[in-house]
């Protein structure tokens, strides 16, 4: 050691020795206070982060479940429109109602029975077993829910009655579609096409039961049309907690609200965090070094949670495909760019024919395995620049960017149908499904994302009615 170094060390030691004991105590107190304050702040920030994460998670969960209910209800009620079209095309005659109704029930799903009520009097029900007493019932005069039927007739649109408790047990809703025929240049009221849907069957398309086992609770409610009071018609066993989120569900002539909650952050955990901060503050030197690292750790946590939330918000957790929200964003962006670049695109809307049978016979694990393999096949069937999305359940969408021609869209649709029909193996068993595709061209078939999805969905049902395993363009008569 050089003489200069010895001199500097001695000078430092003499300086530290001259520090007054009270000054040392002040430094300790200030350090303790600083460390305790930073520790308390970190605890508060962590609790806030967990709380916000739970809020965002509940928001995503309730939005997804509400969307599933809304889609299933709209799909099931579309059966009334299908029946109405058949009545109008046959000028009020419907001789093969039973076989046609069974086909609709098999295709649409989620419906208990279909009814025809010429002049408001129920004359045909399928299936009839257990519903014989309803035959001859005058909906417009005798039914306790005639208010909705009269509204449907007055406004010439589909209305929904219920939920209500059935005499034979169970809670159900019924959609009534007024049918009008062109006679002598005027639209004459023919009667109603109705669909009865059990609430239990409607909720089966959601994951509410699974979420209930994970500490979530829910309520499905509406404003009663007569009393104007809030009516809860479906709920979990556990009561809602203050940490909750709600989402409105649009149904014909009403609005339902799904409310979900989860157990709040434990207050004892927060108290323990503050106590730990105070205790650790006694180790001033170590704690100072530790606390200097906390901002970086917190930033890493925030970045990680942000990435996880973005994954939850825009991608399907099972298949890794884009979800409906991301697809909507792409459609909206595309619609803004189409006029500028004079480009075109095509939206393919498809679901798996008879997929429910696989879930029922093979189990949900087999169904999930099939959805994953179908997702991989869809990705392989299109270009990297195209977008493949899972809309929920067994419904998918493919956004083809600049497909060059309608014939190219047809070629891709045919390839998708062929690829999906290839067998899938799971636990030594082999099974297969087919698909039906509805196609909406952009921008000719819609000027908004919702319109394009609706038109593509409508075209898909046209493909199903034409025999499944094929595709159909929106606005064209099925061949």
ChimeraX attribute file (.defattr): number of C-alpha atoms within 10 A of each C-alpha:
attribute: neighborCount
match mode: 1-to-1
recipient: residues
	/A:1	5
	/A:2	6
	/A:3	7
	/A:4	9
	/A:5	10
	/A:6	10
	/A:7	10
	/A:8	11
	/A:9	11
	/A:10	11
	/A:11	12
	/A:12	11
	/A:13	10
	/A:14	11
	/A:15	10
	/A:16	10
	/A:17	10
	/A:18	9
	/A:19	10
	/A:20	10
	/A:21	10
	/A:22	9
	/A:23	10
	/A:24	12
	/A:25	11
	/A:26	12
	/A:27	12
	/A:28	15
	/A:29	15
	/A:30	13
	/A:31	19
	/A:32	22
	/A:33	16
	/A:34	16
	/A:35	26
	/A:36	24
	/A:37	16
	/A:38	20
	/A:39	24
	/A:40	20
	/A:41	15
	/A:42	19
	/A:43	21
	/A:44	16
	/A:45	13
	/A:46	17
	/A:47	18
	/A:48	13
	/A:49	16
	/A:50	15
	/A:51	15
	/A:52	12
	/A:53	16
	/A:54	19
	/A:55	18
	/A:56	16
	/A:57	17
	/A:58	21
	/A:59	19
	/A:60	16
	/A:61	21
	/A:62	23
	/A:63	19
	/A:64	18
	/A:65	21
	/A:66	23
	/A:67	20
	/A:68	22
	/A:69	20
	/A:70	18
	/A:71	18
	/A:72	21
	/A:73	23
	/A:74	14
	/A:75	18
	/A:76	24
	/A:77	27
	/A:78	20
	/A:79	24
	/A:80	26
	/A:81	20
	/A:82	17
	/A:83	25
	/A:84	24
	/A:85	16
	/A:86	16
	/A:87	21
	/A:88	16
	/A:89	12
	/A:90	12
	/A:91	14
	/A:92	17
	/A:93	11
	/A:94	16
	/A:95	9
	/A:96	8
	/A:97	19
	/A:98	16
	/A:99	11
	/A:100	15
	/A:101	20
	/A:102	15
	/A:103	13
	/A:104	21
	/A:105	20
	/A:106	13
	/A:107	17
	/A:108	17
	/A:109	18
	/A:110	24
	/A:111	22
	/A:112	16
	/A:113	20
	/A:114	26
	/A:115	24
	/A:116	27
	/A:117	23
	/A:118	18
	/A:119	16
	/A:120	23
	/A:121	19
	/A:122	20
	/A:123	16
	/A:124	20
	/A:125	21
	/A:126	19
	/A:127	16
	/A:128	15
	/A:129	9
	/A:130	8
	/A:131	12
	/A:132	12
	/A:133	9
	/A:134	16
	/A:135	16
	/A:136	13
	/A:137	15
	/A:138	17
	/A:139	22
	/A:140	17
	/A:141	14
	/A:142	10
	/A:143	12
	/A:144	10
	/A:145	16
	/A:146	16
	/A:147	17
	/A:148	23
	/A:149	24
	/A:150	17
	/A:151	17
	/A:152	22
	/A:153	22
	/A:154	10
	/A:155	10
	/A:156	14
	/A:157	16
	/A:158	25
	/A:159	24
	/A:160	23
	/A:161	21
	/A:162	17
	/A:163	21
	/A:164	15
	/A:165	14
	/A:166	11
	/A:167	7
	/A:168	8
	/A:169	7
	/A:170	12
	/A:171	18
	/A:172	19
	/A:173	18
	/A:174	23
	/A:175	26
	/A:176	28
	/A:177	28
	/A:178	28
	/A:179	29
	/A:180	21
	/A:181	19
	/A:182	12
	/A:183	10
	/A:184	7
	/A:185	7
	/A:186	9
	/A:187	11
	/A:188	12
	/A:189	17
	/A:190	20
	/A:191	24
	/A:192	28
	/A:193	27
	/A:194	27
	/A:195	28
	/A:196	21
	/A:197	23
	/A:198	20
	/A:199	21
	/A:200	13
	/A:201	16
	/A:202	20
	/A:203	18
	/A:204	14
	/A:205	16
	/A:206	19
	/A:207	13
	/A:208	20
	/A:209	14
	/A:210	10
	/A:211	16
	/A:212	17
	/A:213	9
	/A:214	10
	/A:215	11
	/A:216	22
	/A:217	23
	/A:218	26
	/A:219	21
	/A:220	20
	/A:221	20
	/A:222	20
	/A:223	15
	/A:224	14
	/A:225	15
	/A:226	7
	/A:227	8
	/A:228	9
	/A:229	10
	/A:230	11
	/A:231	16
	/A:232	16
	/A:233	16
	/A:234	16
	/A:235	17
	/A:236	16
	/A:237	10
	/A:238	14
	/A:239	14
	/A:240	18
	/A:241	14
	/A:242	11
	/A:243	15
	/A:244	20
	/A:245	20
	/A:246	18
	/A:247	18
	/A:248	18
	/A:249	23
	/A:250	17
	/A:251	17
	/A:252	17
	/A:253	14
	/A:254	15
	/A:255	12
	/A:256	19
	/A:257	17
	/A:258	22
	/A:259	22
	/A:260	30
	/A:261	26
	/A:262	24
	/A:263	14
	/A:264	14
	/A:265	14
	/A:266	9
	/A:267	10
	/A:268	9
	/A:269	12
	/A:270	16
	/A:271	14
	/A:272	12
	/A:273	19
	/A:274	19
	/A:275	16
	/A:276	15
	/A:277	21
	/A:278	19
	/A:279	12
	/A:280	16
	/A:281	24
	/A:282	17
	/A:283	13
	/A:284	19
	/A:285	13
	/A:286	11
	/A:287	20
	/A:288	17
	/A:289	11
	/A:290	11
	/A:291	18
	/A:292	12
	/A:293	11
	/A:294	14
	/A:295	11
	/A:296	11
	/A:297	12
	/A:298	15
	/A:299	11
	/A:300	12
	/A:301	14
	/A:302	14
	/A:303	12
	/A:304	12
	/A:305	15
	/A:306	13
	/A:307	12
	/A:308	12
	/A:309	16
	/A:310	11
	/A:311	15
	/A:312	17
	/A:313	21
	/A:314	18
	/A:315	20
	/A:316	18
	/A:317	13
	/A:318	12
	/A:319	18
	/A:320	16
	/A:321	21
	/A:322	21
	/A:323	23
	/A:324	22
	/A:325	14
	/A:326	17
	/A:327	23
	/A:328	16
	/A:329	13
	/A:330	15
	/A:331	22
	/A:332	15
	/A:333	12
	/A:334	19
	/A:335	20
	/A:336	13
	/A:337	13
	/A:338	14
	/A:339	11
	/A:340	8
	/A:341	8
	/A:342	8
	/A:343	16
	/A:344	20
	/A:345	23
	/A:346	24
	/A:347	26
	/A:348	28
	/A:349	29
	/A:350	28
	/A:351	23
	/A:352	22
	/A:353	18
	/A:354	16
	/A:355	18
	/A:356	16
	/A:357	12
	/A:358	17
	/A:359	15
	/A:360	11
	/A:361	10
	/A:362	14
	/A:363	12
	/A:364	13
	/A:365	12
	/A:366	20
	/A:367	20
	/A:368	16
	/A:369	16
	/A:370	24
	/A:371	21
	/A:372	16
	/A:373	15
	/A:374	23
	/A:375	21
	/A:376	16
	/A:377	15
	/A:378	22
	/A:379	18
	/A:380	13
	/A:381	18
	/A:382	18
	/A:383	12
	/A:384	9
	/A:385	10
	/A:386	15
	/A:387	20
	/A:388	25
	/A:389	26
	/A:390	26
	/A:391	22
	/A:392	18
	/A:393	16
	/A:394	19
	/A:395	15
	/A:396	24
	/A:397	26
	/A:398	22
	/A:399	24
	/A:400	22
	/A:401	17
	/A:402	14
	/A:403	16
	/A:404	12
	/A:405	12
	/A:406	13
	/A:407	10
	/A:408	11
	/A:409	20
	/A:410	15
	/A:411	11
	/A:412	17
	/A:413	24
	/A:414	15
	/A:415	15
	/A:416	24
	/A:417	21
	/A:418	14
	/A:419	17
	/A:420	23
	/A:421	17
	/A:422	14
	/A:423	13
	/A:424	16
	/A:425	14
	/A:426	13
	/A:427	6
	/A:428	5
	/A:429	10
	/A:430	9
	/A:431	14
	/A:432	16
	/A:433	19
	/A:434	20
	/A:435	25
	/A:436	27
	/A:437	32
	/A:438	28
	/A:439	31
	/A:440	28
	/A:441	21
	/A:442	23
	/A:443	18
	/A:444	11
	/A:445	19
	/A:446	17
	/A:447	14
	/A:448	17
	/A:449	18
	/A:450	13
	/A:451	13
	/A:452	26
	/A:453	24
	/A:454	17
	/A:455	22
	/A:456	29
	/A:457	25
	/A:458	23
	/A:459	28
	/A:460	28
	/A:461	25
	/A:462	26
	/A:463	25
	/A:464	24
	/A:465	15
	/A:466	15
	/A:467	11
	/A:468	18
	/A:469	19
	/A:470	20
	/A:471	27
	/A:472	26
	/A:473	25
	/A:474	22
	/A:475	14
	/A:476	9
	/A:477	9
	/A:478	14
	/A:479	7
